[in-house]
Amino acid sequence: MSLHTRTKRLTVPQLVAMKGQQKIVSLTAYTSSIAKLIDPVVDFILVGDSTAMVGYGRASTLSMQLEEIIGHTRAVVDSTRLACVMADMPFGSYQESHEQAFRNCAQVLARTGCDAVKLEANKALASTVEFLVARGIPVMAHVGLMPQFVNVMGGFKAQGLTAETGAVIAEDARANLDAGAFSLLLEGVAEGVARQITLDSKMPTIGIGASPACDGQVLVTEDVLGLGGEHLPRFVKRYADVGAVISEACAQFADDVRHGRFPEARHCYGL
């Protein structure tokens, strides 16, 4: 495992400059403890709205609230010093109007200190991306499988499997890049489509279930560590089963307490 040699937080322009130079590494975080651990080894940390499912056990990302994403992002920023930090804008926080989007995105940047925001943005929302970028808010545009569109898409299904649907994704990507997005996140996109978008784009593409053809990859940290439950997306490699370690440690603690082997408080505090 290699650690970064940089001493300051990676900026958005520096991240963009990595296109064609080196692969970009990213993981998610929504707590201080995880953020501190991954900070030295990733290029950017995404505070995803997947927090709704991973952190709160909800059925989808749709219930994530703006105040929740602000709280988690602030914790991640305050706990790190090297990785660029991006906040996922929750469902309903930017779709209504350009003004609503700017007001909420500006609040996220101002209150958390994060470096950029991510929006699930098809072609129809590209004008929102343009409005934000023109007013100083760096935007990563998320295309392909968009979890906030789950009810329209009919579930979490791979996208771009036909020429027609692949063309739609490519058009979404093009519109957002033309609008000024500094990067694209491609989720659940067929490899051929992801490869072509990456080749056509002057900005970095980050894949999640979109093949190694992208300029970088992001995964949910809990999936990588075996903390995401029994269901593991097919594109995820589980690098450790930390969940099993935690379960065993807690079981040993419980057994010690029940059998009187746990140190008494006076011993812990030197009394």
C-alpha positions as CSV (number, residue, x, y, z in Angstrom):
1,M,0.0,0.0,0.0
2,S,1.4,3.4,-1.0
3,L,0.8,6.6,1.0
4,H,0.6,10.0,-0.6
5,T,3.7,12.3,-0.1
6,R,1.7,15.5,-0.3
7,T,1.4,17.6,2.8
8,K,-1.6,19.7,1.9
9,R,-5.2,19.0,0.9
10,L,-5.6,18.1,-2.8
11,T,-7.5,20.8,-4.7
12,V,-10.1,20.5,-7.5
13,P,-7.7,21.8,-10.1
14,Q,-5.0,19.3,-9.0
15,L,-7.6,16.5,-9.2
16,V,-8.5,17.6,-12.7
17,A,-4.8,17.6,-13.7
18,M,-4.5,13.9,-12.8
19,K,-6.4,13.1,-16.0
20,G,-4.2,11.0,-18.1
21,Q,-1.4,11.1,-15.6
22,Q,-2.4,8.6,-12.9
23,K,-5.5,6.8,-11.7
24,I,-7.7,8.6,-9.2
25,V,-8.6,6.8,-5.9
26,S,-11.7,7.6,-3.9
27,L,-13.7,6.1,-1.1
28,T,-16.7,7.3,0.8
29,A,-16.8,8.4,4.4
30,Y,-19.4,9.9,6.7
31,T,-17.7,9.6,10.1
32,S,-14.6,11.1,11.6
33,S,-13.1,7.6,12.4
34,I,-13.3,6.3,8.8
35,A,-12.3,9.6,7.3
36,K,-9.0,9.7,9.3
37,L,-8.1,6.2,8.3
38,I,-8.6,6.7,4.5
39,D,-7.3,10.3,4.3
40,P,-3.6,9.3,3.6
41,V,-4.5,6.8,0.9
42,V,-7.2,8.4,-1.3
43,D,-7.2,11.4,-3.6
44,F,-10.8,12.5,-2.7
45,I,-13.4,11.5,-0.2
46,L,-17.0,11.4,-1.2
47,V,-19.5,12.1,1.6
48,G,-22.2,10.3,-0.3
49,D,-26.0,10.3,0.1
50,S,-25.4,6.5,0.4
51,T,-25.0,7.5,4.1
52,A,-28.8,7.2,4.2
53,M,-28.6,3.4,3.5
54,V,-25.2,2.6,5.0
55,G,-25.3,4.8,8.0
56,Y,-29.0,4.9,8.8
57,G,-30.2,1.7,7.4
58,R,-32.8,3.3,5.1
59,A,-34.2,1.6,2.0
60,S,-32.8,4.3,-0.5
61,T,-30.9,7.5,-0.6
62,L,-34.1,9.6,-1.2
63,S,-34.6,10.4,2.5
64,M,-31.2,12.0,3.0
65,Q,-31.6,15.5,4.4
66,L,-29.5,18.6,3.7
67,E,-28.7,19.1,7.4
68,E,-27.6,15.5,7.7
69,I,-25.2,15.8,4.7
70,I,-23.9,19.0,6.2
71,G,-23.2,17.4,9.6
72,H,-21.4,14.4,8.1
73,T,-19.4,16.5,5.6
74,R,-18.2,18.8,8.4
75,A,-17.1,15.8,10.4
76,V,-15.1,14.5,7.5
77,V,-13.5,17.8,6.6
78,D,-12.5,18.5,10.2
79,S,-10.9,15.0,10.5
80,T,-8.8,15.2,7.4
81,R,-6.0,17.2,5.9
82,L,-4.9,15.6,2.6
83,A,-7.9,14.4,0.6
84,C,-10.2,16.6,-1.5
85,V,-13.6,16.3,0.1
86,M,-16.9,16.4,-1.9
87,A,-20.4,16.4,-0.6
88,D,-23.3,14.7,-2.3
89,M,-26.3,17.0,-2.7
90,P,-29.5,15.2,-1.4
91,F,-32.6,14.6,-3.4
92,G,-34.8,17.7,-3.6
93,S,-32.0,20.1,-2.6
94,Y,-31.1,21.3,-6.1
95,Q,-33.8,20.2,-8.6
96,E,-36.4,22.9,-8.1
97,S,-34.6,25.9,-9.5
98,H,-31.2,27.4,-10.1
99,E,-31.6,29.6,-7.1
100,Q,-32.5,26.8,-4.8
101,A,-29.5,24.8,-6.0
102,F,-27.1,27.7,-5.4
103,R,-28.5,28.5,-2.0
104,N,-28.2,25.0,-0.8
105,C,-24.8,24.2,-2.4
106,A,-23.4,27.5,-1.1
107,Q,-24.6,26.6,2.3
108,V,-22.9,23.2,2.1
109,L,-19.6,24.7,1.1
110,A,-19.7,27.5,3.6
111,R,-20.8,25.4,6.6
112,T,-18.5,22.4,6.0
113,G,-15.4,23.7,4.3
114,C,-15.6,21.0,1.6
115,D,-14.1,21.4,-1.8
116,A,-16.9,20.6,-4.2
117,V,-20.4,19.1,-4.5
118,K,-21.7,16.2,-6.5
119,L,-25.1,16.3,-8.3
120,E,-27.0,13.6,-10.1
121,A,-27.5,15.5,-13.3
122,N,-28.9,14.4,-16.6
123,K,-29.1,16.7,-19.6
124,A,-32.1,18.5,-18.1
125,L,-30.1,19.5,-15.1
126,A,-27.0,20.7,-17.0
127,S,-28.2,24.3,-16.9
128,T,-28.2,24.0,-13.1
129,V,-24.6,22.8,-13.2
130,E,-23.7,25.8,-15.4
131,F,-25.4,28.2,-13.0
132,L,-23.5,26.8,-10.1
133,V,-20.1,26.7,-11.7
134,A,-20.5,30.3,-13.0
135,R,-21.0,31.3,-9.3
136,G,-17.9,29.6,-7.9
137,I,-19.2,26.2,-7.0
138,P,-17.2,23.2,-8.4
139,V,-19.5,20.4,-9.5
140,M,-19.0,16.7,-10.2
141,A,-21.8,15.5,-12.4
142,H,-23.2,12.0,-11.7
143,V,-24.6,10.2,-14.7
144,G,-25.7,6.7,-15.7
145,L,-27.3,4.8,-12.8
146,M,-28.6,7.6,-10.6
147,P,-29.9,6.4,-7.2
148,Q,-32.1,9.5,-6.8
149,F,-33.9,8.5,-10.0
150,V,-34.5,5.0,-8.6
151,N,-38.3,5.3,-8.9
152,V,-38.0,6.4,-12.6
153,M,-35.5,3.8,-13.5
154,G,-37.4,1.0,-11.7
155,G,-34.6,-0.1,-9.4
156,F,-30.8,-0.2,-9.2
157,K,-30.1,-1.5,-12.7
158,A,-27.1,-1.3,-15.0
159,Q,-27.4,1.4,-17.6
160,G,-26.2,1.8,-21.2
161,L,-26.7,-1.8,-22.2
162,T,-28.3,-0.8,-25.5
163,A,-27.1,1.6,-28.2
164,E,-30.0,3.9,-27.5
165,T,-29.6,4.1,-23.7
166,G,-25.8,4.4,-24.1
167,A,-26.3,7.4,-26.4
168,V,-28.5,9.0,-23.8
169,I,-25.8,8.6,-21.1
170,A,-23.2,10.0,-23.5
171,E,-25.4,13.0,-24.2
172,D,-26.0,13.6,-20.4
173,A,-22.2,13.5,-19.9
174,R,-21.5,15.8,-22.8
175,A,-24.1,18.3,-21.6
176,N,-22.7,18.4,-18.1
177,L,-19.1,18.8,-19.3
178,D,-20.2,21.6,-21.6
179,A,-21.9,23.2,-18.6
180,G,-18.5,23.3,-16.7
181,A,-18.5,20.1,-14.5
182,F,-14.9,19.4,-13.5
183,S,-15.5,15.7,-13.4
184,L,-18.0,12.9,-14.2
185,L,-19.0,10.1,-11.9
186,L,-20.2,7.1,-14.0
187,E,-22.3,4.6,-12.0
188,G,-23.5,1.3,-13.3
189,V,-22.5,2.1,-16.9
190,A,-21.7,-0.5,-19.5
191,E,-17.9,-0.7,-20.1
192,G,-18.0,0.3,-23.7
193,V,-20.0,3.4,-22.9
194,A,-17.8,4.3,-20.0
195,R,-14.7,3.8,-22.1
196,Q,-15.9,6.1,-24.9
197,I,-17.1,8.8,-22.5
198,T,-13.7,8.7,-20.8
199,L,-11.8,9.0,-24.1
200,D,-14.0,11.9,-25.2
201,S,-13.8,13.8,-22.0
202,K,-11.1,16.3,-21.1
203,M,-12.2,16.0,-17.5
204,P,-11.6,13.0,-15.3
205,T,-14.2,10.2,-15.1
206,I,-14.7,8.3,-11.9
207,G,-16.3,4.9,-12.1
208,I,-18.4,2.9,-9.7
209,G,-19.4,-0.3,-11.3
210,A,-18.4,1.2,-14.7
211,S,-15.3,-0.9,-15.4
212,P,-11.6,0.0,-15.1
213,A,-11.9,2.1,-18.3
214,C,-12.5,5.3,-16.2
215,D,-9.8,7.6,-14.9
216,G,-10.5,6.6,-11.4
217,Q,-12.7,4.6,-9.1
218,V,-14.8,5.2,-6.0
219,L,-16.4,2.6,-3.7
220,V,-18.4,2.6,-0.6
221,T,-15.9,2.0,2.2
222,E,-18.3,-0.2,4.2
223,D,-18.5,-2.5,1.2
224,V,-14.8,-2.8,0.9
225,L,-14.4,-3.6,4.6
226,G,-17.2,-6.1,4.9
227,L,-19.4,-3.7,6.9
228,G,-22.2,-3.3,4.3
229,G,-24.2,-6.3,5.1
230,E,-24.7,-9.5,3.2
231,H,-25.5,-7.9,-0.1
232,L,-22.3,-7.0,-2.0
233,P,-22.5,-5.4,-5.4
234,R,-20.9,-7.6,-8.1
235,F,-18.3,-4.9,-8.9
236,V,-17.0,-4.7,-5.4
237,K,-14.0,-6.6,-4.1
238,R,-14.2,-7.1,-0.3
239,Y,-10.6,-6.5,0.9
240,A,-11.3,-7.3,4.6
241,D,-14.0,-8.7,6.8
242,V,-13.9,-6.1,9.5
243,G,-17.5,-6.9,10.4
244,A,-16.5,-10.3,11.5
245,V,-13.6,-8.9,13.6
246,I,-16.0,-6.4,15.3
247,S,-18.6,-9.1,16.0
248,E,-16.0,-11.4,17.6
249,A,-14.5,-8.6,19.7
250,C,-18.0,-7.6,21.0
251,A,-18.8,-11.2,21.7
252,Q,-15.7,-11.6,23.8
253,F,-16.4,-8.4,25.6
254,A,-20.0,-9.6,26.4
255,D,-18.6,-13.0,27.6
256,D,-16.1,-11.3,29.9
257,V,-18.8,-9.1,31.4
258,R,-21.2,-12.0,32.0
259,H,-18.5,-14.1,33.6
260,G,-17.1,-11.3,35.8
261,R,-13.8,-11.0,33.9
262,F,-14.3,-7.4,33.1
263,P,-11.9,-5.1,35.1
264,E,-13.7,-3.1,37.8
265,A,-13.8,0.7,37.4
266,R,-11.5,1.3,40.4
267,H,-8.7,-0.8,38.7
268,C,-9.2,1.2,35.4
269,Y,-8.8,4.5,37.1
270,G,-6.0,3.5,39.5
271,L,-8.3,3.7,42.6
